[in-house]
Amino acid sequence: MSNIKDVAKLASVSISTVSHTLRGTKPVSKKLKNKINEAIAELSYEVNPVASSLKSKKTNNIGLIIPGITRIFFPQVIKGIQDQCAKNGYNLTFCDSNEQLEKEKYSVHLLNSNWVDGIILGSVNTEDDSEYWELLHKLGRRRKKIPIVSLERDLARVGIDSVMVNNIEGGCLATRHLIKCGCKNIVHITGPKYSCLANARQEGFRKELGKQKKMQVNEIIAEGDFSPLSGYSTIKELLNTGRIFDGVFSANDQMAVGALKAIKEHGHQIPEDIKIVGFDNTFVASIVSPSLTTINVPKYQMGVAAVDLIMKKIATPDMEPVNIELPINLIVRQSTDIRSDSSWELFGW
């Protein structure tokens, strides 16, 4: 097989000129580029990515670990990550931890062993596991540090860069809207207890109820796990046991869709009898019937911001950790206001 020396000899240039042309590390004239490309074609030369990465300590590969591929929040996030990686000349290696910390840790080990240049991580670890956070903060080898960027939670305090939204604020927005719509008995379907973002949304729910004490709104807490089935089963159980409620705030859209189905099966009208608010503004929100009022999270932009942050960290490893907070907003649809827009959103999925 031909090597870089053969290409340099045939093109009558130095080995370093061929290397810079292939890697784009220094400007090379168009005339020389053409000579080098002709030599590469004639020799059927292919770059050995393993040898190249060992020499440069760069693989041009970013690892991504998310907690659940079935959570419809993530496709647009992944699309943003993939597009921005391609823009920067990087490939993407994807892992799904399936909401399991041990599987997440194995994925981190796997990506580290494959010398990725950085990892974007949606972690399921608990807040108090300082040993694991310290391991992530120091991830890499003696000659190559691997930066981590956290999705959806602020880990800047443990030295890890983060991209997130203010979930407490989102919980407040959703709850405030239901109260303004006249709801007096509100069910909050939480996410799993280990999820810090679910806990933050619940904190926002309770914080807003505390602000609105004079409205005398009652709370009902029902634990879910972010799946549509958990939203369906929790609301079904409440209805079967005769609990009275006129509002539902779900910690994500998928559980809200399950809740919507259970309520309709019991013969209640939405929003006349019971109003529902979700969280994330995923693609299902506009196409269910009635369409779902929800908190909009800029998912694609979150992916782009995560890649931009990890590129900065690769270029400047000693950069102080930062937390980027993206804006959120309430989108009102027919699950709380029958007069609102019912058009489908067909872009982005």
NUSE-420270 format. One record per residue: residue in three letters; chain; x, y, z of N, C-alpha, C in turn. Coordinates in steps of 0.1 Angstrom, whole numbers, plus 5000, padded with zeros to 4 digits. Layout:
<sites>
('ala' 'A' (X Y Z) (X Y Z) (X Y Z));
...
</sites>
This chain:
<sites>
('met' 'A' (5008 4988 5000) (5000 5000 5000) (5009 5012 5000));
('ser' 'A' (5004 5023 4993) (5012 5035 4992) (5011 5043 5005));
('asn' 'A' (5020 5051 5008) (5020 5059 5020) (5022 5074 5017));
('ile' 'A' (5022 5082 5027) (5023 5097 5025) (5036 5101 5018));
('lys' 'A' (5047 5093 5021) (5060 5096 5014) (5059 5094 4999));
('asp' 'A' (5052 5083 4995) (5050 5081 4981) (5042 5092 4974));
('val' 'A' (5032 5097 4981) (5024 5108 4976) (5033 5121 4974));
('ala' 'A' (5041 5124 4984) (5050 5135 4984) (5060 5134 4973));
('lys' 'A' (5066 5122 4971) (5076 5120 4960) (5069 5122 4946));
('leu' 'A' (5057 5116 4944) (5051 5117 4931) (5047 5132 4928));
('ala' 'A' (5043 5139 4938) (5038 5153 4936) (5050 5163 4937));
('ser' 'A' (5062 5158 4940) (5074 5166 4941) (5072 5177 4952));
('val' 'A' (5066 5173 4963) (5065 5183 4974) (5070 5176 4987));
('ser' 'A' (5070 5184 4998) (5075 5178 5011) (5063 5170 5017));
('ile' 'A' (5067 5161 5026) (5057 5153 5034) (5048 5163 5042));
('ser' 'A' (5054 5173 5048) (5046 5182 5056) (5035 5190 5047));
('thr' 'A' (5039 5192 5035) (5029 5199 5026) (5017 5190 5023));
('val' 'A' (5020 5177 5021) (5009 5167 5019) (5000 5167 5032));
('ser' 'A' (5007 5166 5043) (5000 5165 5056) (4991 5177 5058));
('his' 'A' (4996 5189 5056) (4988 5202 5058) (4977 5202 5048));
('thr' 'A' (4979 5197 5036) (4968 5197 5026) (4956 5188 5031));
('leu' 'A' (4960 5176 5035) (4950 5166 5040) (4943 5171 5052));
('arg' 'A' (4950 5177 5061) (4944 5181 5074) (4938 5195 5074));
('gly' 'A' (4942 5203 5064) (4938 5217 5064) (4943 5225 5074));
('thr' 'A' (4956 5222 5079) (4962 5229 5090) (4970 5242 5086));
('lys' 'A' (4974 5242 5073) (4981 5254 5068) (4976 5257 5054));
('pro' 'A' (4976 5269 5050) (4972 5272 5036) (4982 5267 5026));
('val' 'A' (4976 5261 5015) (4984 5255 5004) (4979 5260 4991));
('ser' 'A' (4987 5264 4982) (4983 5270 4969) (4974 5260 4962));
('lys' 'A' (4965 5265 4953) (4956 5257 4945) (4964 5248 4936));
('lys' 'A' (4975 5253 4931) (4983 5245 4921) (4989 5233 4929));
('leu' 'A' (4994 5235 4941) (5000 5224 4948) (4989 5214 4953));
('lys' 'A' (4978 5219 4957) (4966 5210 4961) (4963 5201 4949));
('asn' 'A' (4962 5206 4937) (4958 5198 4925) (4969 5187 4923));
('lys' 'A' (4982 5191 4924) (4992 5181 4922) (4991 5170 4932));
('ile' 'A' (4989 5174 4945) (4988 5164 4956) (4976 5155 4954));
('asn' 'A' (4964 5161 4950) (4952 5153 4948) (4953 5143 4936));
('glu' 'A' (4961 5148 4926) (4963 5139 4915) (4972 5127 4919));
('ala' 'A' (4982 5130 4927) (4991 5119 4932) (4983 5109 4941));
('ile' 'A' (4975 5115 4949) (4966 5106 4958) (4958 5097 4950));
('ala' 'A' (4951 5103 4939) (4942 5095 4931) (4950 5084 4923));
('glu' 'A' (4962 5088 4918) (4970 5078 4910) (4975 5067 4919));
('leu' 'A' (4978 5070 4932) (4984 5059 4941) (4973 5052 4949));
('ser' 'A' (4960 5057 4948) (4949 5052 4956) (4953 5052 4971));
('tyr' 'A' (4959 5064 4974) (4963 5065 4988) (4951 5068 4997));
('glu' 'A' (4951 5062 5009) (4941 5064 5019) (4947 5068 5032));
('val' 'A' (4942 5078 5039) (4947 5082 5052) (4944 5071 5062));
('asn' 'A' (4954 5067 5070) (4952 5058 5081) (4947 5066 5093));
('pro' 'A' (4934 5066 5097) (4929 5074 5108) (4935 5071 5121));
('val' 'A' (4938 5058 5124) (4944 5054 5137) (4958 5061 5138));
('ala' 'A' (4966 5059 5128) (4980 5064 5128) (4979 5080 5129));
('ser' 'A' (4970 5086 5122) (4969 5100 5122) (4965 5105 5136));
('ser' 'A' (4956 5099 5142) (4951 5103 5156) (4962 5101 5166));
('leu' 'A' (4969 5090 5165) (4980 5088 5175) (4991 5099 5174));
('lys' 'A' (4994 5103 5162) (5004 5113 5160) (4999 5127 5165));
('ser' 'A' (4987 5131 5161) (4982 5144 5164) (4974 5145 5178));
('lys' 'A' (4972 5133 5184) (4964 5132 5196) (4949 5137 5194));
('lys' 'A' (4945 5138 5181) (4931 5142 5178) (4925 5131 5169));
('thr' 'A' (4912 5128 5172) (4905 5119 5164) (4894 5125 5155));
('asn' 'A' (4891 5138 5158) (4880 5145 5151) (4867 5138 5153));
('asn' 'A' (4865 5133 5165) (4853 5125 5169) (4848 5130 5182));
('ile' 'A' (4835 5133 5183) (4829 5137 5195) (4819 5126 5200));
('gly' 'A' (4820 5122 5213) (4810 5112 5218) (4798 5119 5224));
('leu' 'A' (4787 5112 5223) (4774 5117 5228) (4767 5106 5236));
('ile' 'A' (4764 5109 5248) (4756 5099 5257) (4743 5105 5261));
('ile' 'A' (4732 5099 5258) (4719 5104 5262) (4712 5093 5271));
('pro' 'A' (4703 5097 5279) (4697 5088 5288) (4686 5079 5282));
('gly' 'A' (4681 5083 5270) (4670 5075 5265) (4666 5078 5250));
('ile' 'A' (4669 5070 5241) (4667 5073 5227) (4652 5073 5224));
('thr' 'A' (4643 5067 5232) (4629 5068 5230) (4622 5081 5235));
('arg' 'A' (4630 5089 5242) (4625 5102 5247) (4625 5112 5235));
('ile' 'A' (4614 5116 5230) (4613 5124 5218) (4618 5138 5219));
('phe' 'A' (4623 5141 5231) (4630 5154 5233) (4643 5154 5226));
('phe' 'A' (4650 5143 5224) (4663 5142 5220) (4666 5143 5205));
('pro' 'A' (4657 5139 5196) (4661 5139 5181) (4665 5153 5176));
('gln' 'A' (4658 5164 5180) (4663 5177 5176) (4676 5181 5182));
('val' 'A' (4678 5177 5195) (4691 5180 5201) (4702 5173 5194));
('ile' 'A' (4700 5160 5190) (4710 5152 5183) (4712 5158 5169));
('lys' 'A' (4702 5163 5163) (4703 5169 5150) (4712 5182 5151));
('gly' 'A' (4710 5190 5161) (4718 5202 5163) (4732 5198 5165));
('ile' 'A' (4735 5188 5173) (4748 5183 5176) (4755 5178 5163));
('gln' 'A' (4748 5170 5156) (4753 5164 5144) (4757 5175 5133));
('asp' 'A' (4747 5184 5131) (4750 5195 5121) (4762 5203 5125));
('gln' 'A' (4763 5207 5138) (4774 5215 5142) (4787 5208 5142));
('cys' 'A' (4787 5195 5145) (4799 5186 5145) (4804 5186 5130));
('ala' 'A' (4795 5184 5121) (4799 5183 5107) (4805 5197 5102));
('lys' 'A' (4799 5208 5107) (4803 5221 5103) (4818 5223 5108));
('asn' 'A' (4821 5217 5119) (4835 5218 5125) (4844 5207 5120));
('gly' 'A' (4840 5198 5111) (4848 5187 5107) (4850 5175 5116));
('tyr' 'A' (4839 5173 5125) (4840 5163 5134) (4829 5152 5131));
('asn' 'A' (4832 5140 5135) (4822 5129 5134) (4816 5127 5148));
('leu' 'A' (4805 5120 5149) (4797 5118 5161) (4796 5103 5164));
('thr' 'A' (4799 5099 5177) (4797 5086 5181) (4786 5086 5192));
('phe' 'A' (4776 5078 5190) (4764 5079 5199) (4762 5068 5208));
('cys' 'A' (4759 5070 5221) (4756 5060 5231) (4743 5063 5238));
('asp' 'A' (4735 5053 5241) (4723 5054 5249) (4724 5047 5262));
('ser' 'A' (4723 5054 5273) (4725 5048 5286) (4712 5041 5292));
('asn' 'A' (4701 5043 5285) (4688 5037 5289) (4685 5040 5303));
('glu' 'A' (4688 5052 5308) (4685 5057 5321) (4692 5049 5332));
('gln' 'A' (4703 5042 5328) (4711 5034 5338) (4725 5040 5340));
('leu' 'A' (4728 5043 5353) (4741 5049 5356) (4752 5040 5352));
('glu' 'A' (4751 5027 5355) (4762 5018 5352) (4765 5018 5337));
('lys' 'A' (4754 5018 5329) (4756 5018 5314) (4762 5031 5310));
('glu' 'A' (4758 5042 5316) (4764 5055 5313) (4779 5055 5316));
('lys' 'A' (4783 5050 5328) (4797 5049 5331) (4805 5041 5321));
('tyr' 'A' (4799 5029 5317) (4805 5021 5307) (4807 5029 5294));
('ser' 'A' (4797 5036 5290) (4798 5044 5277) (4809 5055 5278));
('val' 'A' (4810 5061 5290) (4821 5071 5292) (4835 5064 5291));
('his' 'A' (4836 5052 5297) (4848 5044 5296) (4851 5040 5281));
('leu' 'A' (4841 5036 5274) (4842 5032 5260) (4847 5043 5252));
('leu' 'A' (4841 5055 5253) (4845 5067 5245) (4859 5072 5249));
('asn' 'A' (4862 5071 5262) (4875 5075 5266) (4886 5066 5260));
('ser' 'A' (4883 5053 5260) (4892 5043 5254) (4894 5045 5239));
('asn' 'A' (4884 5051 5232) (4885 5053 5218) (4890 5067 5215));
('trp' 'A' (4895 5074 5225) (4902 5086 5223) (4894 5097 5216));
('val' 'A' (4881 5098 5219) (4873 5109 5214) (4879 5122 5219));
('asp' 'A' (4876 5133 5212) (4881 5146 5215) (4873 5153 5226));
('gly' 'A' (4861 5148 5228) (4852 5154 5238) (4839 5146 5239));
('ile' 'A' (4832 5148 5250) (4820 5140 5252) (4809 5150 5256));
('ile' 'A' (4797 5149 5250) (4785 5156 5254) (4776 5146 5261));
('leu' 'A' (4772 5150 5273) (4767 5140 5283) (4753 5144 5289));
('gly' 'A' (4743 5136 5287) (4731 5138 5294) (4731 5127 5305));
('ser' 'A' (4735 5132 5317) (4738 5122 5328) (4725 5119 5336));
('val' 'A' (4725 5107 5342) (4714 5103 5351) (4720 5102 5365));
('asn' 'A' (4732 5107 5367) (4738 5106 5380) (4732 5115 5390));
('thr' 'A' (4732 5111 5403) (4726 5119 5414) (4735 5131 5417));
('glu' 'A' (4729 5141 5423) (4737 5153 5426) (4748 5151 5436));
('asp' 'A' (4747 5141 5445) (4757 5140 5456) (4768 5130 5453));
('asp' 'A' (4769 5125 5441) (4779 5115 5437) (4792 5123 5433));
('ser' 'A' (4799 5128 5442) (4810 5137 5439) (4822 5129 5433));
('glu' 'A' (4823 5117 5436) (4834 5109 5431) (4833 5107 5416));
('tyr' 'A' (4821 5105 5411) (4819 5103 5397) (4821 5117 5389));
('trp' 'A' (4816 5128 5395) (4817 5141 5389) (4832 5144 5388));
('glu' 'A' (4840 5141 5398) (4854 5143 5398) (4861 5135 5387));
('leu' 'A' (4857 5122 5385) (4862 5114 5375) (4860 5120 5361));
('leu' 'A' (4848 5126 5359) (4844 5132 5346) (4853 5145 5344));
('his' 'A' (4854 5152 5355) (4862 5165 5354) (4876 5162 5350));
('lys' 'A' (4882 5151 5354) (4896 5148 5351) (4897 5137 5340));
('leu' 'A' (4887 5135 5332) (4887 5125 5322) (4898 5127 5312));
('gly' 'A' (4904 5116 5308) (4914 5116 5297) (4927 5109 5302));
('arg' 'A' (4938 5112 5295) (4951 5106 5298) (4961 5117 5300));
('arg' 'A' (4973 5113 5304) (4983 5122 5307) (4986 5133 5296));
('arg' 'A' (4985 5128 5284) (4988 5137 5272) (4976 5142 5265));
('lys' 'A' (4964 5138 5270) (4952 5143 5263) (4940 5143 5273));
('lys' 'A' (4935 5155 5276) (4924 5157 5285) (4911 5157 5276));
('ile' 'A' (4901 5150 5280) (4888 5149 5273) (4878 5158 5280));
('pro' 'A' (4874 5169 5274) (4864 5178 5280) (4850 5172 5279));
('ile' 'A' (4842 5175 5289) (4828 5171 5290) (4819 5183 5289));
('val' 'A' (4808 5182 5282) (4798 5192 5282) (4785 5185 5287));
('ser' 'A' (4779 5191 5297) (4766 5185 5302) (4754 5191 5295));
('leu' 'A' (4744 5182 5292) (4732 5186 5286) (4721 5186 5298));
('glu' 'A' (4713 5197 5298) (4701 5198 5306) (4703 5201 5321));
('arg' 'A' (4716 5200 5326) (4718 5203 5340) (4731 5211 5342));
('asp' 'A' (4731 5220 5352) (4742 5228 5355) (4753 5221 5363));
('leu' 'A' (4764 5218 5357) (4775 5211 5364) (4788 5220 5365));
('ala' 'A' (4786 5232 5362) (4798 5242 5363) (4804 5242 5377));
('arg' 'A' (4796 5239 5387) (4801 5239 5401) (4811 5228 5403));
('val' 'A' (4810 5217 5395) (4820 5206 5397) (4830 5206 5385));
('gly' 'A' (4831 5217 5378) (4841 5219 5368) (4838 5214 5354));
('ile' 'A' (4825 5212 5352) (4820 5206 5339) (4811 5217 5332));
('asp' 'A' (4815 5220 5320) (4807 5230 5312) (4793 5224 5309));
('ser' 'A' (4783 5233 5308) (4769 5229 5308) (4761 5237 5298));
('val' 'A' (4750 5231 5292) (4740 5238 5284) (4727 5234 5289));
('met' 'A' (4718 5243 5293) (4706 5239 5300) (4695 5250 5298));
('val' 'A' (4683 5247 5303) (4673 5258 5305) (4670 5259 5320));
('asn' 'A' (4663 5270 5323) (4659 5271 5337) (4646 5264 5340));
('asn' 'A' (4647 5251 5345) (4636 5243 5347) (4626 5248 5358));
('ile' 'A' (4632 5254 5368) (4624 5260 5379) (4615 5271 5373));
('glu' 'A' (4620 5279 5364) (4612 5290 5358) (4602 5283 5349));
('gly' 'A' (4605 5272 5342) (4595 5266 5334) (4584 5260 5342));
('gly' 'A' (4587 5254 5353) (4576 5249 5362) (4567 5260 5367));
('cys' 'A' (4573 5272 5370) (4565 5284 5374) (4556 5288 5363));
('leu' 'A' (4562 5289 5351) (4554 5294 5339) (4542 5285 5337));
('ala' 'A' (4544 5272 5337) (4533 5262 5334) (4522 5263 5345));
('thr' 'A' (4526 5264 5358) (4517 5264 5369) (4509 5278 5369));
('arg' 'A' (4516 5289 5367) (4510 5302 5366) (4499 5302 5356));
('his' 'A' (4502 5296 5344) (4492 5296 5333) (4480 5288 5337));
('leu' 'A' (4481 5277 5344) (4470 5269 5348) (4461 5277 5358));
('ile' 'A' (4468 5284 5367) (4461 5291 5378) (4453 5303 5371));
('lys' 'A' (4460 5310 5361) (4453 5321 5354) (4441 5316 5346));
('cys' 'A' (4442 5303 5342) (4430 5297 5335) (4419 5293 5344));
('gly' 'A' (4421 5295 5357) (4411 5292 5367) (4411 5279 5374));
('cys' 'A' (4422 5271 5372) (4424 5258 5379) (4426 5259 5394));
('lys' 'A' (4419 5251 5401) (4419 5251 5416) (4425 5239 5422));
('asn' 'A' (4425 5228 5414) (4431 5215 5419) (4440 5210 5408));
('ile' 'A' (4453 5211 5410) (4462 5208 5399) (4471 5196 5402));
('val' 'A' (4471 5187 5393) (4480 5175 5394) (4493 5178 5387));
('his' 'A' (4504 5175 5394) (4517 5176 5388) (4523 5162 5386));
('ile' 'A' (4524 5158 5374) (4531 5145 5371) (4546 5147 5370));
('thr' 'A' (4553 5142 5380) (4567 5144 5380) (4575 5135 5371));
('gly' 'A' (4587 5137 5369) (4596 5128 5363) (4602 5119 5374));
('pro' 'A' (4611 5109 5370) (4617 5100 5380) (4624 5108 5391));
('lys' 'A' (4625 5103 5403) (4631 5110 5415) (4645 5113 5413));
('tyr' 'A' (4653 5105 5405) (4667 5108 5404) (4670 5119 5394));
('ser' 'A' (4660 5123 5386) (4662 5134 5376) (4662 5148 5382));
('cys' 'A' (4673 5154 5381) (4674 5168 5387) (4666 5178 5379));
('leu' 'A' (4664 5176 5366) (4656 5185 5359) (4641 5183 5362));
('ala' 'A' (4637 5171 5365) (4623 5168 5369) (4621 5174 5383));
('asn' 'A' (4631 5173 5392) (4629 5179 5405) (4629 5194 5404));
('ala' 'A' (4636 5200 5395) (4636 5214 5393) (4622 5219 5388));
('arg' 'A' (4616 5211 5379) (4603 5215 5374) (4592 5214 5385));
('gln' 'A' (4594 5204 5394) (4585 5202 5405) (4587 5214 5415));
('glu' 'A' (4599 5218 5417) (4602 5229 5426) (4596 5242 5420));
('gly' 'A' (4596 5244 5407) (4589 5255 5401) (4574 5255 5403));
('phe' 'A' (4568 5243 5402) (4554 5241 5405) (4550 5245 5419));
('arg' 'A' (4558 5240 5428) (4555 5244 5442) (4558 5258 5446));
('lys' 'A' (4568 5263 5439) (4572 5277 5442) (4561 5287 5437));
('glu' 'A' (4555 5284 5425) (4544 5292 5420) (4532 5291 5429));
('leu' 'A' (4529 5279 5433) (4517 5277 5442) (4519 5285 5455));
('gly' 'A' (4531 5286 5460) (4534 5294 5472) (4532 5308 5469));
('lys' 'A' (4535 5313 5457) (4533 5327 5454) (4518 5330 5453));
('gln' 'A' (4510 5320 5449) (4496 5323 5446) (4487 5317 5458));
('lys' 'A' (4491 5319 5470) (4484 5313 5482) (4470 5318 5482));
('lys' 'A' (4468 5331 5479) (4454 5337 5480) (4445 5330 5470));
('met' 'A' (4450 5323 5460) (4441 5317 5450) (4436 5304 5455));
('gln' 'A' (4442 5299 5467) (4438 5286 5473) (4437 5274 5463));
('val' 'A' (4449 5272 5457) (4450 5261 5448) (4455 5249 5455));
('asn' 'A' (4449 5237 5453) (4454 5225 5459) (4463 5217 5449));
('glu' 'A' (4473 5211 5455) (4482 5203 5446) (4481 5188 5449));
('ile' 'A' (4483 5181 5438) (4483 5166 5438) (4495 5162 5431));
('ile' 'A' (4504 5155 5438) (4517 5150 5432) (4515 5135 5427));
('ala' 'A' (4519 5133 5415) (4518 5119 5410) (4531 5116 5403));
('glu' 'A' (4538 5106 5407) (4552 5103 5401) (4551 5095 5388));
('gly' 'A' (4558 5101 5378) (4559 5094 5365) (4573 5091 5362));
('asp' 'A' (4576 5086 5350) (4590 5083 5346) (4593 5088 5332));
('phe' 'A' (4586 5099 5328) (4588 5105 5315) (4582 5098 5303));
('ser' 'A' (4576 5086 5305) (4570 5078 5294) (4555 5082 5293));
('pro' 'A' (4549 5080 5281) (4535 5082 5279) (4527 5073 5288));
('leu' 'A' (4531 5061 5290) (4524 5051 5298) (4523 5056 5312));
('ser' 'A' (4533 5061 5318) (4533 5066 5332) (4523 5078 5333));
('gly' 'A' (4522 5086 5323) (4513 5097 5324) (4499 5092 5323));
('tyr' 'A' (4497 5082 5314) (4483 5076 5313) (4479 5069 5326));
('ser' 'A' (4488 5061 5332) (4485 5052 5343) (4482 5061 5356));
('thr' 'A' (4491 5071 5358) (4489 5079 5370) (4476 5087 5370));
('ile' 'A' (4472 5092 5358) (4459 5100 5357) (4448 5090 5358));
('lys' 'A' (4449 5079 5351) (4439 5068 5352) (4435 5064 5366));
('glu' 'A' (4446 5062 5374) (4444 5058 5388) (4437 5069 5396));
('leu' 'A' (4441 5082 5394) (4435 5093 5401) (4420 5094 5397));
('leu' 'A' (4417 5092 5385) (4403 5093 5380) (4395 5081 5386));
('asn' 'A' (4401 5069 5386) (4394 5057 5391) (4391 5058 5406));
('thr' 'A' (4400 5065 5413) (4398 5066 5428) (4389 5078 5431));
('gly' 'A' (4384 5085 5421) (4375 5096 5424) (4382 5110 5428));
('arg' 'A' (4395 5111 5425) (4401 5124 5428) (4396 5135 5419));
('ile' 'A' (4394 5146 5425) (4388 5158 5417) (4400 5167 5413));
('phe' 'A' (4402 5170 5400) (4412 5179 5396) (4407 5186 5383));
('asp' 'A' (4412 5198 5381) (4408 5205 5369) (4420 5210 5361));
('gly' 'A' (4432 5206 5365) (4444 5210 5358) (4455 5200 5360));
('val' 'A' (4463 5198 5349) (4475 5189 5349) (4487 5196 5344));
('phe' 'A' (4497 5196 5352) (4511 5200 5347) (4520 5188 5346));
('ser' 'A' (4523 5184 5334) (4532 5172 5332) (4546 5177 5330));
('ala' 'A' (4556 5169 5336) (4570 5173 5335) (4576 5171 5321));
('asn' 'A' (4569 5164 5312) (4573 5164 5298) (4560 5162 5290));
('asp' 'A' (4562 5164 5277) (4551 5162 5267) (4546 5148 5266));
('gln' 'A' (4555 5138 5267) (4551 5124 5265) (4542 5120 5276));
('met' 'A' (4544 5124 5289) (4535 5120 5299) (4522 5128 5298));
('ala' 'A' (4523 5140 5293) (4511 5148 5290) (4501 5142 5280));
('val' 'A' (4507 5136 5270) (4499 5129 5260) (4492 5117 5266));
('gly' 'A' (4499 5109 5274) (4493 5098 5281) (4482 5103 5290));
('ala' 'A' (4484 5114 5297) (4474 5120 5306) (4461 5124 5298));
('leu' 'A' (4464 5130 5286) (4453 5134 5277) (4444 5122 5273));
('lys' 'A' (4451 5111 5270) (4443 5099 5266) (4434 5094 5277));
('ala' 'A' (4440 5093 5289) (4433 5088 5301) (4420 5097 5304));
('ile' 'A' (4422 5110 5303) (4412 5120 5306) (4400 5118 5296));
('lys' 'A' (4404 5117 5283) (4394 5116 5273) (4386 5102 5274));
('glu' 'A' (4393 5092 5278) (4387 5079 5280) (4376 5079 5291));
('his' 'A' (4378 5088 5301) (4369 5089 5312) (4357 5099 5308));
('gly' 'A' (4357 5104 5296) (4346 5112 5292) (4347 5127 5295));
('his' 'A' (4358 5131 5300) (4360 5145 5304) (4364 5153 5291));
('gln' 'A' (4360 5166 5291) (4364 5174 5280) (4376 5182 5283));
('ile' 'A' (4385 5183 5273) (4397 5191 5274) (4396 5203 5264));
('pro' 'A' (4397 5215 5269) (4401 5220 5282) (4389 5224 5291));
('glu' 'A' (4377 5221 5286) (4365 5226 5294) (4365 5221 5308));
('asp' 'A' (4367 5208 5310) (4367 5202 5323) (4381 5201 5330));
('ile' 'A' (4391 5198 5322) (4405 5196 5327) (4414 5202 5317));
('lys' 'A' (4423 5210 5322) (4433 5217 5313) (4447 5210 5315));
('ile' 'A' (4455 5209 5305) (4468 5202 5305) (4479 5211 5300));
('val' 'A' (4490 5211 5307) (4503 5217 5302) (4514 5207 5302));
('gly' 'A' (4522 5207 5291) (4533 5198 5291) (4546 5206 5292));
('phe' 'A' (4557 5199 5288) (4570 5206 5289) (4579 5200 5278));
('asp' 'A' (4586 5209 5270) (4596 5206 5260) (4592 5211 5246));
('asn' 'A' (4579 5211 5243) (4574 5215 5230) (4580 5205 5219));
('thr' 'A' (4578 5192 5221) (4582 5182 5212) (4572 5182 5200));
('phe' 'A' (4575 5175 5190) (4567 5175 5177) (4553 5170 5180));
('val' 'A' (4550 5162 5190) (4537 5157 5192) (4527 5167 5197));
('ala' 'A' (4533 5178 5203) (4525 5188 5210) (4514 5194 5201));
('ser' 'A' (4518 5197 5188) (4509 5204 5179) (4499 5194 5172));
('ile' 'A' (4502 5181 5172) (4494 5172 5164) (4485 5163 5172));
('val' 'A' (4486 5163 5185) (4476 5156 5193) (4463 5164 5193));
('ser' 'A' (4452 5158 5197) (4439 5165 5197) (4433 5164 5211));
('pro' 'A' (4431 5175 5218) (4434 5189 5214) (4449 5191 5214));
('ser' 'A' (4454 5201 5207) (4469 5204 5207) (4473 5208 5221));
('leu' 'A' (4486 5206 5224) (4491 5206 5238) (4498 5220 5241));
('thr' 'A' (4493 5227 5251) (4500 5238 5257) (4512 5233 5263));
('thr' 'A' (4524 5239 5261) (4536 5234 5266) (4547 5245 5268));
('ile' 'A' (4557 5241 5275) (4569 5250 5277) (4579 5247 5266));
('asn' 'A' (4582 5257 5258) (4591 5255 5246) (4606 5255 5251));
('val' 'A' (4613 5244 5248) (4627 5243 5250) (4634 5243 5237));
('pro' 'A' (4644 5252 5235) (4651 5253 5221) (4660 5241 5220));
('lys' 'A' (4655 5230 5215) (4663 5217 5215) (4674 5217 5205));
('tyr' 'A' (4671 5221 5193) (4682 5222 5183) (4693 5231 5187));
('gln' 'A' (4689 5243 5192) (4699 5253 5197) (4707 5247 5208));
('met' 'A' (4701 5239 5216) (4709 5233 5227) (4720 5224 5222));
('gly' 'A' (4717 5216 5212) (4727 5208 5205) (4738 5216 5199));
('val' 'A' (4735 5226 5192) (4745 5235 5186) (4754 5242 5197));
('ala' 'A' (4747 5247 5207) (4755 5253 5218) (4764 5244 5225));
('ala' 'A' (4760 5231 5227) (4769 5221 5233) (4781 5219 5225));
('val' 'A' (4780 5218 5211) (4791 5215 5203) (4800 5228 5203));
('asp' 'A' (4795 5240 5202) (4803 5252 5202) (4811 5253 5215));
('leu' 'A' (4805 5249 5226) (4812 5249 5239) (4823 5239 5239));
('ile' 'A' (4821 5227 5234) (4831 5217 5235) (4843 5220 5225));
('met' 'A' (4840 5227 5214) (4850 5232 5205) (4859 5242 5212));
('lys' 'A' (4853 5251 5220) (4861 5261 5227) (4870 5254 5238));
('lys' 'A' (4864 5243 5244) (4871 5236 5254) (4883 5228 5248));
('ile' 'A' (4881 5223 5237) (4892 5216 5230) (4903 5225 5226));
('ala' 'A' (4899 5237 5222) (4909 5247 5218) (4916 5253 5230));
('thr' 'A' (4909 5255 5241) (4914 5261 5253) (4911 5252 5265));
('pro' 'A' (4918 5242 5267) (4915 5232 5278) (4914 5238 5292));
('asp' 'A' (4922 5249 5294) (4922 5255 5308) (4911 5266 5310));
('met' 'A' (4902 5267 5300) (4891 5276 5301) (4883 5273 5313));
('glu' 'A' (4879 5284 5321) (4870 5282 5332) (4857 5276 5328));
('pro' 'A' (4851 5267 5336) (4838 5261 5332) (4827 5271 5332));
('val' 'A' (4818 5270 5322) (4807 5279 5321) (4794 5271 5320));
('asn' 'A' (4783 5278 5324) (4770 5273 5322) (4762 5282 5313));
('ile' 'A' (4757 5276 5302) (4749 5284 5292) (4734 5281 5294));
('glu' 'A' (4727 5291 5298) (4712 5290 5300) (4705 5295 5288));
('leu' 'A' (4698 5286 5281) (4690 5290 5269) (4676 5295 5273));
('pro' 'A' (4670 5304 5266) (4656 5309 5269) (4645 5299 5267));
('ile' 'A' (4635 5300 5275) (4623 5292 5273) (4610 5301 5272));
('asn' 'A' (4599 5296 5268) (4587 5303 5267) (4575 5294 5267));
('leu' 'A' (4564 5299 5271) (4551 5292 5271) (4544 5293 5258));
('ile' 'A' (4540 5281 5252) (4532 5281 5240) (4518 5276 5243));
('val' 'A' (4508 5285 5241) (4495 5282 5245) (4488 5275 5233));
('arg' 'A' (4482 5263 5235) (4474 5256 5225) (4461 5252 5231));
('gln' 'A' (4454 5243 5224) (4440 5241 5228) (4438 5233 5240));
('ser' 'A' (4448 5227 5246) (4446 5219 5259) (4443 5228 5271));
('thr' 'A' (4446 5241 5269) (4442 5251 5279) (4433 5262 5274));
('asp' 'A' (4433 5264 5261) (4424 5275 5255) (4419 5270 5242));
('ile' 'A' (4407 5267 5241) (4401 5261 5229) (4401 5270 5217));
('arg' 'A' (4403 5283 5220) (4403 5293 5210) (4416 5295 5203));
('ser' 'A' (4427 5289 5209) (4440 5291 5204) (4443 5284 5191));
('asp' 'A' (4455 5287 5185) (4459 5281 5172) (4459 5266 5173));
('ser' 'A' (4454 5259 5163) (4454 5245 5163) (4462 5239 5151));
('ser' 'A' (4470 5248 5144) (4477 5244 5132) (4489 5234 5136));
('trp' 'A' (4492 5225 5127) (4503 5216 5130) (4516 5222 5127));
('glu' 'A' (4526 5219 5135) (4540 5223 5132) (4547 5211 5125));
('leu' 'A' (4550 5213 5112) (4556 5203 5104) (4571 5204 5102));
('phe' 'A' (4577 5215 5107) (4591 5217 5105) (4599 5210 5116));
('gly' 'A' (4610 5204 5112) (4620 5199 5122) (4619 5185 5126));
('trp' 'A' (4609 5177 5120) (4608 5163 5123) (4603 5155 5111));
</sites>
